Amino acid sequence: MEKFGKSQPVTRREDARFLTGMGQYVDDIAPLGALHAVFLRSTVAHARITELDTSDAREMDGVHLVVTLADLREAGVDVAMDASLVTNRDGTKGAAPARCILADETVRYVGEGVAMIVAETLQQARDAAEAIAFDFETLDAKVDPVLGGIQIHSESPDNQAFDWGMGDQAATQAAFEDAAHTVSLSIDDNRIIANSMEPRGCYAELDGDRLHMCFNGQGVWGTKSRLARKFGMDEADIRVTNPDVGGGFGMKAMDYPETFAVAHAALTLRRPVRWMSERTEAMLSDNAGRDLVTVAELAFDADHKITAYRIRSLCNMGAYNSQYAQPIQTELFSKVLMGCYDVQTTWMNQIGVYTNTTPVDAYRGAGRPEAIYVLERVIEHAAKVLGVDSWELRRKNFIKPAQFPYLTATKETYDVGDFHKVLTRAEAECDRAGFAARKAEAAGRGKLLGLGLCYYIESILGNPSETAKVVFCDNGTAEIYVGTQSNGQGHETVYAQFLSDQTGIPAELITVIQGDSDLIATGGGTGGSRSVTTQNNATLATVGAIIEGFTGFLAEDQGVPAKEIDFDDERFRIQGSNVSPTMLEVAKMARDAGRDDLLTVAQKATLDGRSFPNGAHMAEVEIDPQTGVVQVVKYTVVDDFGNLINPMLAEGQVHGGVAQGIGQAITERVVYDEDGQLLTATFMDYGMPRADDMPMVAFYSEPVPSTANVMGMKGCGEAGTVGALAAVANAVQDAVWDHGIQQVDMPFTPQRVWAWLREAPLAAE
């Protein structure tokens, strides 16, 4: 291995087992003989439960346990699900209506769990679920995220979850009153379903009196603490593991009721119990993403400098607060509120609204895609309304390199950036100069061509601290224990590669161990683009401690002063000596000398600050006005991720993120009817993006190394989605603007686009 700064595109080592069916996912490794859990779920969006008779189900063949909320309470289980609350503008806390592991007297969305059945076989559990007498008094359902209407929770008048604000409302109002120009745009950010390749699942078993919970999540330590609290157990008596995970995207970052219900069953029956969601069940019960409507306004001076920015959003929370939902559309949104622009006068007002729909929580980017989508849509709209070039409008308002470190209006400190340089590279790479010719060629074929730009910035999130432990094994290999959790991003490759870079240990001799609370005491899990930055920062600290310990040992063993020994990332060098052992050779020497204390080294490290990846996404879309079909025909990305540890993995993350962004923009949309029934509950109705929806993505790196970590890197896991939404939407807007269409909203499905074109003021022309 070479130094990480040389950016080797090392191929993913884990893919061989994934692509040959050798992955170890939760449903693959559930214990033999485990009982099967099935959940009876509400078929109505809002109803008062009048009967829940489980007596017949309990007597059916193979049934071991039927659990309702009353049973959980009788067993002494803490049935309340956790939720983080924000502070309202008036100083009160956001609403905290009770959400329980199973429904409590009232069901509030289709798919809410009502009872759990545990049986010898999956079919027996399903049959028993059918035998439960579940009756209810149907109540009116509320599906639109507007205040008022049928009250869903007594704790939230008008169904308001929160009324959160940040900034200077009075100063912003004054700036708008003094502005030479003002522009306003209403922007709909459509609800989506994560639809990870592997649905949610878990199993629980007992090892003596210890509980082992295995689930396909994004970290184990928070779940371990909450299991202990809910069941009144000591944390030492609980082990939590994550095996291979087939996609998470934020949707698997939080705890779900099923985890605790399955744990209760295993503790009660003292037998292993397993549960795996089916696809429609997942569409009904997995936390959804996005779903907010924002009015965004910009104020400009006569020279088109932005003088103020304000937004007001109505955020659909679904039926309950999910674990992180309130902070996502408020605090996390605010971290990149003003994007890359030098504007200090801002006001944001976010209002959460409960509806009789599945709860909403984190989805790839968690707040930052929502913020950048709104900002970059209204910037593009402003340029068209004002009759100026949108690229130049951005340049005029960019934060300049000399202004870094830059304190934003929402009190985030951007450490470094050169947005002008990145955008200049982007303009060349996307061949903006040739767009007019491409547009004319498309017109000759009867097609509309549009070019959309999004310049995004993202803030990595999560715990800034992480731990790393390196163990030198008897067989001449090494293990690294990490506090993050791969959901398919390539962690095994990048962590082994980085440790190899810093130590000279061949990567093929390094085993990456993750996702086991017995083996790794603490960790921050995966989310917020934090993994590689925080984990490798801890690895650097651990390598430093290894070098220090091995240097002292070599000095004693060779009879030389420690200051005469150096390590060059491959070998230890002793001045005036031909002795130059590798790190593995020193480990063997230490083992032979009985110095086992040197063979396990762990360190915790904390980042000095967040990094702020940024970049430009350029999309070209072609629209067939006869059918309304929108096709992304060209896509270019120029990103500033700082120093790239593995360009291949970074580019892969961008490709995946762009695919999710194009999916939301072109094909995906959750639809409920007026009664709260999910109309998009299968892949026949929910428009997952397909291979032919994706163009080839041209990816370029224009790095400005971060000063917030010694590696100079910036997180990249969510950046593709953050940039893609507005790039595609702005391209569609550009394509139809000359037809008099000045308002477009995702998703750009054929029916919607066709209807806009038919109803457009210039349609006859």
C-alpha positions in Angstrom: 0.0 0.0 0.0 1.1 3.6 -0.7 0.3 6.7 1.3 -3.4 7.5 1.5 -2.8 10.9 -0.1 -2.0 9.1 -3.3 -5.6 8.1 -3.5 -5.5 4.5 -4.6 -8.7 3.2 -6.2 -8.6 -0.2 -4.3 -11.4 -2.5 -5.3 -13.9 -3.6 -2.6 -12.8 -6.7 -0.9 -16.3 -7.5 0.5 -17.9 -7.7 -2.9 -16.8 -11.2 -3.7 -18.9 -12.7 -0.9 -21.8 -10.3 -1.6 -22.0 -11.1 -5.3 -21.6 -14.9 -4.8 -24.4 -15.2 -2.2 -22.0 -15.6 0.7 -23.2 -12.5 2.7 -24.2 -13.1 6.2 -27.5 -11.1 6.6 -29.7 -11.3 9.6 -32.2 -13.8 8.0 -29.3 -16.0 6.9 -27.8 -16.4 10.4 -30.9 -16.6 12.6 -30.6 -19.6 15.0 -31.9 -23.0 13.8 -35.2 -23.7 15.4 -35.9 -20.1 16.1 -39.6 -19.3 16.5 -41.2 -16.9 13.9 -42.8 -13.6 14.8 -45.5 -12.0 12.8 -47.2 -8.6 13.5 -50.8 -7.9 13.1 -51.0 -4.4 11.7 -53.8 -1.9 11.4 -55.6 -1.9 8.1 -57.1 1.6 8.8 -55.4 4.9 9.2 -57.3 6.2 12.2 -59.5 4.2 14.5 -60.4 3.5 18.1 -59.9 -0.1 19.0 -63.1 -1.6 20.3 -62.0 -5.3 20.4 -58.7 -7.1 20.5 -59.5 -10.7 21.4 -56.5 -12.9 21.1 -57.9 -16.0 22.8 -58.5 -18.1 19.7 -55.1 -17.2 18.3 -53.4 -18.3 21.5 -54.9 -21.8 21.2 -53.9 -22.5 17.6 -51.3 -25.1 16.6 -47.7 -24.0 17.0 -48.5 -20.7 18.7 -46.2 -20.0 21.7 -47.0 -16.4 22.4 -49.4 -13.6 21.5 -48.5 -10.2 22.7 -50.5 -7.0 22.9 -49.6 -3.7 24.6 -51.5 -4.8 27.7 -49.3 -7.9 27.9 -46.2 -5.8 27.6 -47.3 -3.5 30.4 -48.3 -6.5 32.6 -44.7 -7.8 32.1 -43.3 -4.5 33.3 -41.8 -3.5 30.0 -41.2 0.2 29.4 -43.5 0.5 26.3 -42.7 4.1 25.2 -40.7 4.7 22.1 -37.9 7.3 22.3 -38.0 10.6 20.4 -35.8 13.6 20.4 -37.6 16.9 20.8 -36.7 20.4 19.7 -37.4 23.7 21.5 -40.2 25.8 20.0 -39.9 29.5 19.3 -41.8 30.3 22.5 -39.3 28.2 24.6 -41.6 25.2 25.1 -40.6 21.8 24.0 -42.1 20.2 20.9 -45.1 18.0 21.3 -44.4 14.5 22.7 -47.5 12.3 22.1 -47.0 8.8 23.4 -46.0 6.2 20.9 -45.9 2.7 22.2 -44.3 -0.6 21.0 -47.8 -1.7 20.0 -51.0 0.3 19.5 -52.6 1.8 22.6 -56.4 2.0 22.3 -56.1 4.0 19.0 -54.4 3.2 15.7 -53.0 6.2 13.8 -51.7 4.9 10.5 -52.1 1.9 8.3 -49.4 -0.6 9.2 -49.2 0.3 12.9 -48.5 -2.8 15.0 -51.4 -4.0 17.0 -50.2 -7.4 18.2 -47.3 -9.9 17.8 -47.7 -13.6 17.3 -44.9 -16.0 17.8 -45.2 -19.6 16.5 -43.1 -22.6 15.4 -43.5 -21.7 11.7 -44.1 -18.6 9.8 -47.3 -19.9 8.3 -48.6 -20.8 11.8 -47.9 -17.3 13.0 -49.7 -15.8 10.0 -52.7 -18.1 10.5 -52.9 -17.1 14.1 -52.8 -13.4 13.2 -55.9 -14.0 11.0 -57.6 -15.5 14.0 -57.3 -12.4 16.2 -60.6 -10.6 16.6 -59.6 -7.0 15.8 -62.5 -4.6 15.6 -62.5 -0.8 15.7 -64.5 2.4 15.4 -63.2 4.2 12.3 -62.3 7.8 12.8 -61.7 10.5 10.1 -58.2 10.4 8.8 -55.9 13.4 8.2 -53.3 13.0 5.4 -52.4 16.5 4.3 -49.6 18.3 6.3 -51.6 21.4 7.2 -52.4 22.6 10.7 -55.9 21.9 12.0 -58.4 19.3 11.0 -59.2 16.2 12.9 -57.1 16.0 16.0 -54.8 13.1 16.1 -53.2 13.5 19.5 -54.6 15.3 22.5 -51.1 16.6 23.3 -50.9 18.5 20.1 -53.6 21.1 19.4 -54.0 21.7 15.6 -51.8 18.6 15.2 -48.7 20.8 15.6 -45.6 18.9 16.5 -43.3 21.9 16.8 -43.0 25.6 15.8 -39.3 26.1 15.5 -37.4 29.2 14.4 -33.8 30.3 13.8 -32.4 33.7 12.8 -33.4 37.3 13.1 -37.0 37.6 12.0 -37.1 41.4 12.4 -33.9 42.1 10.5 -34.9 39.8 7.8 -38.3 41.5 7.4 -36.5 44.9 7.3 -34.2 43.6 4.6 -37.1 42.5 2.5 -38.8 45.8 2.8 -35.6 47.6 1.6 -34.8 45.2 -1.2 -34.6 46.2 -4.8 -35.9 42.8 -5.8 -37.7 40.0 -4.0 -38.4 36.5 -5.3 -40.6 33.8 -3.8 -41.2 30.1 -4.7 -43.3 27.4 -3.1 -41.4 24.1 -3.2 -42.8 20.6 -2.6 -40.3 17.9 -1.4 -42.2 14.7 -2.0 -42.4 11.8 0.4 -40.4 8.7 -0.5 -39.8 5.2 0.9 -36.2 4.1 1.5 -36.8 0.6 0.1 -33.4 -0.8 1.1 -32.5 -4.0 -0.7 -32.7 -5.9 2.5 -35.9 -5.1 4.5 -35.7 -4.7 8.3 -35.3 -7.8 10.4 -34.0 -9.1 13.7 -33.7 -12.1 16.0 -33.2 -12.4 19.7 -31.9 -15.2 21.8 -30.6 -16.0 25.3 -27.1 -17.1 26.1 -27.7 -18.2 29.7 -29.3 -15.1 31.2 -27.8 -12.8 28.6 -29.9 -11.4 25.9 -28.5 -11.3 22.4 -30.3 -9.0 19.9 -29.1 -9.2 16.3 -30.7 -6.7 13.8 -29.8 -5.1 10.6 -29.2 -1.5 11.7 -26.6 1.3 11.6 -25.0 0.8 15.0 -25.5 -1.3 18.2 -24.8 0.9 21.2 -27.9 3.0 21.5 -30.1 0.0 21.0 -28.2 -1.8 23.8 -28.9 1.0 26.2 -32.6 1.2 25.3 -33.0 -2.5 25.6 -31.6 -2.4 29.1 -33.8 0.4 30.1 -37.0 -1.1 28.7 -36.5 -4.5 30.3 -34.9 -3.3 33.5 -31.7 -5.2 32.7 -28.0 -4.4 33.3 -26.3 -3.4 30.1 -23.6 -6.0 30.8 -26.3 -8.6 30.3 -27.1 -7.5 26.8 -25.2 -8.1 23.6 -26.3 -6.4 20.4 -24.9 -7.2 17.0 -25.3 -5.9 13.4 -24.3 -8.5 10.7 -24.0 -7.7 7.0 -26.6 -5.0 6.3 -28.2 -4.6 2.9 -28.7 -0.9 2.8 -29.8 1.6 5.5 -29.8 5.1 4.1 -30.7 6.5 7.6 -34.0 4.5 7.7 -32.2 1.9 9.8 -30.5 4.3 12.1 -33.2 4.4 14.7 -35.0 1.8 16.8 -38.3 0.4 15.8 -41.0 -1.3 17.9 -40.4 -4.7 16.4 -36.9 -4.9 18.0 -38.3 -4.6 21.5 -41.3 -6.8 20.9 -39.0 -9.6 19.6 -36.7 -9.2 22.5 -39.6 -9.5 24.9 -40.7 -12.7 23.2 -37.2 -14.2 23.5 -37.0 -13.2 27.2 -40.4 -14.6 27.9 -40.1 -17.9 26.1 -36.4 -18.3 26.6 -36.2 -19.4 23.0 -34.8 -17.7 19.9 -37.3 -15.6 18.0 -36.9 -14.2 14.6 -38.7 -11.6 12.4 -38.1 -10.4 8.9 -40.2 -7.8 7.2 -41.9 -8.4 3.9 -41.7 -5.8 1.2 -45.2 -4.4 1.5 -45.0 -4.6 5.3 -41.8 -2.5 5.0 -43.5 0.1 2.8 -46.2 0.4 5.4 -44.0 0.5 8.5 -40.5 1.7 7.6 -40.0 5.4 8.4 -40.5 7.5 5.3 -38.3 10.4 4.1 -38.7 14.1 3.2 -42.3 15.2 2.9 -42.4 19.0 3.4 -43.6 22.0 1.6 -41.6 25.2 1.9 -42.1 28.8 0.8 -38.7 30.2 0.1 -38.0 33.9 -0.4 -34.9 35.8 -1.5 -34.2 39.6 -1.2 -31.7 41.2 -3.5 -30.0 44.6 -3.8 -29.9 46.4 -7.2 -26.7 44.6 -8.1 -28.3 41.2 -7.4 -26.4 40.5 -4.2 -28.6 38.5 -1.9 -29.4 40.6 1.2 -31.8 38.2 3.0 -33.3 34.8 2.9 -36.3 33.3 4.7 -38.2 30.1 4.5 -41.3 28.7 6.1 -41.9 24.9 5.9 -44.7 22.6 6.8 -43.1 19.3 7.7 -45.2 16.1 7.7 -44.2 14.1 10.7 -46.6 11.2 10.1 -48.6 9.9 13.0 -45.8 10.1 15.7 -42.4 11.5 16.4 -39.9 9.1 15.1 -36.6 9.0 17.0 -34.8 11.8 15.2 -37.6 13.4 13.2 -38.0 16.7 15.0 -34.3 17.7 14.8 -33.9 16.6 11.2 -36.3 19.2 9.7 -35.1 21.9 12.1 -31.6 21.7 13.5 -30.1 19.6 10.8 -31.8 21.6 8.1 -30.3 24.7 9.5 -26.7 23.6 9.3 -26.6 24.4 5.6 -29.5 26.8 5.4 -27.6 29.5 3.4 -25.5 27.0 1.5 -22.4 28.4 0.0 -23.6 32.0 -0.1 -22.4 35.0 1.9 -25.6 36.0 3.5 -26.0 36.8 7.2 -29.6 38.0 7.4 -31.8 34.9 7.5 -35.0 33.6 9.1 -36.3 30.1 9.0 -39.6 28.8 10.5 -40.2 25.1 10.5 -43.6 23.8 11.6 -44.2 20.1 12.2 -47.6 18.6 11.5 -49.0 15.2 12.5 -50.9 13.2 10.0 -52.4 9.7 9.8 -49.4 8.4 7.8 -46.3 6.4 8.6 -43.8 8.4 10.6 -41.0 10.3 8.8 -37.4 10.3 9.8 -33.9 10.3 8.4 -33.3 9.5 4.8 -30.0 9.8 3.0 -28.8 13.3 4.0 -31.3 13.9 6.8 -32.2 17.6 6.6 -29.3 18.8 4.4 -30.9 17.6 1.1 -34.1 19.3 2.1 -32.3 22.5 2.8 -30.1 22.6 -0.3 -33.1 21.6 -2.5 -35.1 24.6 -1.3 -32.2 27.0 -1.6 -30.9 25.9 -5.0 -34.4 25.8 -6.4 -35.2 29.4 -5.4 -31.8 30.6 -6.5 -32.4 29.2 -10.0 -35.9 30.6 -10.0 -34.7 34.0 -9.0 -32.2 34.0 -11.9 -34.9 33.3 -14.4 -37.3 35.9 -12.9 -34.6 38.6 -12.7 -33.3 37.7 -16.2 -29.7 37.0 -15.1 -27.4 34.1 -15.6 -27.9 31.6 -12.7 -24.2 30.6 -12.7 -23.0 34.2 -12.4 -25.7 34.9 -9.8 -24.2 32.1 -7.7 -20.6 33.3 -8.2 -21.6 36.8 -7.2 -22.9 35.6 -3.9 -20.4 32.8 -3.1 -18.4 33.0 0.1 -14.9 33.9 -1.0 -11.8 31.8 -0.2 -10.4 34.6 1.9 -13.4 34.6 4.2 -12.7 31.2 5.6 -13.1 30.0 8.3 -16.6 31.4 7.8 -19.3 31.7 10.5 -22.7 31.2 8.9 -25.9 32.9 9.8 -26.9 29.7 11.6 -23.6 29.6 13.6 -21.9 26.8 11.7 -18.2 27.4 11.0 -17.2 26.3 7.5 -13.5 25.5 7.8 -12.4 26.0 4.2 -13.7 26.1 0.6 -13.1 27.4 -2.9 -16.5 27.4 -4.5 -15.4 29.5 -7.5 -12.7 27.0 -8.4 -15.0 24.1 -8.2 -17.7 25.8 -10.3 -15.2 26.9 -12.9 -14.1 23.2 -13.2 -17.7 22.1 -13.4 -18.6 24.6 -16.1 -15.8 23.1 -18.3 -16.5 19.4 -17.5 -20.2 19.6 -18.3 -19.4 21.5 -21.5 -21.8 24.3 -20.7 -20.5 26.1 -23.8 -21.9 23.4 -26.0 -25.3 23.2 -24.4 -27.0 25.6 -26.9 -26.0 23.3 -29.7 -27.3 20.3 -27.9 -30.5 22.1 -27.1 -31.0 23.0 -30.8 -30.3 19.4 -31.8 -32.9 18.1 -29.4 -35.4 20.6 -30.6 -34.8 19.3 -34.1 -36.0 16.0 -32.8 -39.1 17.5 -31.2 -37.6 17.3 -27.7 -37.1 19.9 -24.9 -33.6 20.0 -23.4 -32.9 21.6 -20.0 -29.7 22.2 -18.0 -29.9 22.3 -14.3 -27.2 23.3 -11.7 -27.1 22.7 -8.0 -24.2 23.9 -6.0 -24.4 22.2 -2.6 -22.6 22.1 0.7 -23.1 19.4 3.3 -22.2 19.2 7.0 -21.0 15.8 8.3 -23.0 14.9 11.4 -23.0 12.5 14.3 -20.7 11.9 17.2 -17.3 13.5 16.5 -15.6 10.9 18.6 -14.7 7.4 17.7 -12.6 4.5 18.9 -10.3 2.1 17.1 -8.6 -1.0 18.5 -5.8 -3.0 16.7 -5.0 -6.5 17.8 -1.9 -8.4 16.5 -2.9 -12.0 16.3 -0.8 -15.1 16.9 -1.1 -16.2 13.3 0.7 -13.1 12.0 -2.4 -11.1 11.0 -4.0 -8.0 12.5 -7.5 -7.1 13.5 -9.0 -3.6 13.6 -12.2 -3.1 15.7 -14.3 -0.1 14.6 -17.2 1.8 16.1 -19.0 2.4 12.8 -21.3 0.0 10.9 -21.2 -0.8 7.2 -24.5 -0.8 5.3 -22.8 -1.6 2.1 -20.5 1.4 1.7 -17.2 -0.6 1.5 -16.0 -0.1 5.1 -14.0 -3.3 5.2 -12.0 -2.1 2.2 -11.4 1.4 3.2 -10.5 0.7 6.9 -8.1 -2.1 5.9 -6.6 0.1 3.2 -6.1 3.0 5.6 -4.5 0.9 8.3 -2.3 -0.7 5.7 -1.3 2.8 4.5 -0.2 3.9 8.0 1.4 0.7 9.2 2.7 -1.3 6.1 0.7 -4.3 7.2 -0.6 -5.9 3.9 -4.3 -5.2 3.6 -5.1 -8.8 3.0 -3.7 -9.6 6.5 -6.1 -7.1 8.1 -9.5 -8.2 9.3 -12.1 -5.5 10.0 -14.5 -6.2 13.0 -17.6 -4.2 13.5 -21.1 -4.3 14.9 -20.7 -6.2 18.1 -21.2 -4.5 21.5 -19.3 -7.3 23.3 -16.2 -6.8 21.2 -16.4 -3.0 20.8 -17.3 -1.1 23.9 -18.4 2.2 22.3 -19.1 3.6 18.9 -21.0 6.2 17.0 -22.4 3.9 14.3 -23.0 5.0 10.7 -24.9 8.1 9.6 -24.3 11.7 8.6 -21.4 11.0 6.3 -19.3 10.5 9.5 -17.9 7.0 9.2 -14.6 7.2 7.3 -13.6 10.6 8.7 -14.2 9.8 12.4 -13.0 6.2 12.2 -9.8 6.9 10.4 -9.1 9.7 12.8 -9.3 7.2 15.6 -7.2 4.8 13.6 -4.4 7.4 13.3 -4.4 7.8 17.0 -4.2 4.1 17.5 -1.4 3.7 15.1 0.5 6.5 16.9 0.1 4.6 20.1 1.3 1.4 18.5 4.4 3.1 17.0 5.2 4.6 20.4 4.9 1.3 22.2 6.9 -0.6 19.5 9.6 2.1 19.4 10.1 1.7 23.1 10.3 -2.0 22.9 12.8 -1.9 20.0 14.9 0.6 21.8 15.2 -1.8 24.8 15.6 -4.8 22.6 18.3 -3.3 20.4 20.0 -1.3 23.2 19.6 2.1 21.4 17.9 5.3 22.4 14.3 5.6 21.3 15.0 8.9 19.5 17.2 6.9 17.0 14.3 4.9 15.8 11.9 6.0 13.2 8.9 4.5 11.5 8.2 5.3 7.8 4.8 3.7 7.4 6.5 0.5 6.2 9.4 -0.4 8.5 11.1 0.8 11.7 14.5 2.2 10.9 17.3 2.3 13.5 20.1 4.8 12.9 23.4 3.0 12.0 21.8 -0.4 11.9 20.6 -2.8 9.2 17.8 -3.9 11.4 14.5 -2.7 9.8 11.6 -4.8 11.0 8.1 -4.4 9.7 5.3 -3.8 12.2 4.2 -7.4 12.0 7.8 -8.5 12.7 8.0 -6.3 15.7 4.7 -7.7 16.9 6.2 -11.2 16.7 9.3 -10.1 18.6 7.1 -8.6 21.3 5.1 -11.8 21.6 8.2 -13.9 21.8 9.5 -11.6 24.5 6.2 -11.9 26.5 5.1 -8.4 25.9 1.5 -9.1 25.2 0.7 -5.7 26.5 1.9 -4.2 23.3 -0.3 -6.4 21.1 -3.7 -4.9 21.8 -3.8 -1.1 21.4 -7.0 1.1 21.5 -7.5 4.8 21.3 -10.3 7.2 21.2 -10.1 10.4 19.1 -12.3 13.4 18.6 -12.4 15.5 15.5 -11.6 19.2 15.9 -14.6 20.2 13.9 -17.0 19.1 11.1 -16.0 19.0 7.5 -18.1 20.5 4.8 -18.1 18.6 1.5 -19.4 20.7 -1.4 -19.6 20.6 -5.1 -21.5 21.2 -8.3 -24.0 18.8 -9.9 -25.1 19.5 -13.5 -28.0 17.6 -15.0 -29.3 17.7 -18.6 -32.8 16.4 -19.1 -34.7 15.7 -22.3 -38.4 15.9 -22.3 -40.7 14.4 -24.9 -43.7 16.8 -25.0 -45.8 14.2 -26.7 -45.6 11.8 -23.7 -44.2 13.9 -20.8 -41.4 11.4 -20.4 -38.3 13.0 -18.7 -35.0 11.4 -19.2 -31.7 12.4 -17.6 -29.3 12.3 -20.6 -26.2 13.8 -19.2 -25.0 14.1 -15.6 -21.7 15.7 -14.4 -20.4 16.0 -10.8 -17.4 18.0 -9.6 -17.0 17.5 -5.9 -14.7 18.9 -3.2 -14.3 16.0 -0.8 -10.9 17.1 0.3 -8.3 14.4 0.2 -9.7 11.1 -1.2 -8.6 8.0 0.6 -10.1 5.7 -2.1 -11.5 7.6 -5.2 -13.3 4.5 -6.4 -15.3 4.1 -3.2 -16.0 7.9 -3.2 -17.2 7.8 -6.7 -19.4 4.8 -5.9 -21.0 6.6 -3.1 -21.7 9.6 -5.4 -23.3 7.2 -8.0 -25.6 5.7 -5.4 -26.6 9.0 -4.0 -27.3 10.4 -7.4 -29.4 7.4 -8.2 -31.5 8.0 -5.1 -31.8 11.7 -6.0 -32.9 10.9 -9.6 -35.3 8.4 -8.2 -37.0 11.0 -6.0 -37.0 13.6 -8.7 -38.3 11.4 -11.6 -40.2 8.3 -10.4 -40.7 8.1 -6.6 -43.7 9.4 -4.7 -45.7 8.0 -1.8 -49.4 8.4 -2.3 -52.1 8.1 0.3 -55.8 8.3 -0.5 -58.1 10.5 1.6 -58.7 7.7 4.1 -55.0 7.2 4.7 -54.6 4.0 2.7 -51.2 3.7 1.1 -51.7 3.4 -2.7 -48.0 2.8 -3.4 -47.5 -0.2 -1.3 -45.9 -2.5 -3.9 -43.3 -2.1 -6.7 -46.1 -2.2 -9.1 -47.2 1.2 -7.9 -44.2 2.7 -6.3 -41.8 4.0 -8.9 -38.3 2.7 -7.9 -35.7 4.0 -10.3 -34.3 1.5 -12.8 -31.1 1.1 -14.7 -32.5 2.8 -17.7 -33.4 5.9 -15.6 -29.8 6.5 -14.8 -27.3 8.2 -17.1 -23.6 7.6 -17.0 -22.3 9.9 -14.2 -19.1 11.8 -14.9 -17.3 12.3 -11.6 -14.4 14.7 -11.0 -12.6 15.7 -7.8 -11.5 19.2 -7.2 -10.2 19.0 -3.6 -9.6 21.7 -1.0 -8.3 19.7 2.0 -10.3 20.1 5.1 -8.6 21.8 8.1 -11.0 20.0 10.5 -9.1 16.7 10.5 -5.5 15.8 10.0 -6.3 13.7 6.9 -7.8 16.7 5.1 -10.8 14.7 4.0 -14.5 15.5 3.9 -17.4 13.0 4.2 -19.0 11.9 1.0 -21.7 9.4 1.8 -24.7 11.6 1.3 -23.4 14.2 -1.0 -24.8 12.6 -4.2 -28.3 12.9 -3.0 -27.8 16.4 -1.6 -26.8 17.7 -5.0 -29.0 15.6 -7.3 -32.5 16.7 -6.3 -32.1 20.4 -7.3 -29.9 19.6 -10.3 -32.6 17.5 -11.9 -35.5 19.8 -10.8 -33.7 22.9 -12.2 -33.0 21.1 -15.4 -36.7 20.3 -15.8 -37.6 23.9 -14.9 -35.1 25.1 -17.5 -36.6 22.9 -20.2 -40.2 24.1 -19.8 -39.6 27.7 -18.7 -40.0 29.1 -22.2 -43.4 27.4 -22.4 -44.6 29.6 -19.6 -44.3 27.0 -16.9 -42.7 28.7 -13.9 -43.7 26.1 -11.2 -42.6 22.5 -11.3 -42.5 20.0 -8.4 -41.1 16.5 -8.1 -41.6 13.8 -9.1 -41.5 14.6 -12.8 -43.6 11.7 -13.9 -44.8 11.5 -17.5 -48.5 12.2 -16.5 -47.6 15.3 -14.5 -45.2 16.8 -17.0 -47.5 16.1 -19.9 -50.3 17.8 -18.1 -48.2 20.9 -17.4 -47.2 21.2 -21.0 -50.9 20.8 -22.1 -52.0 23.5 -19.6 -49.1 25.8 -20.2 -49.8 29.4 -21.3 -47.7 28.8 -24.4 -48.9 25.3 -25.1 -50.7 26.4 -28.3 -47.4 27.8 -29.7 
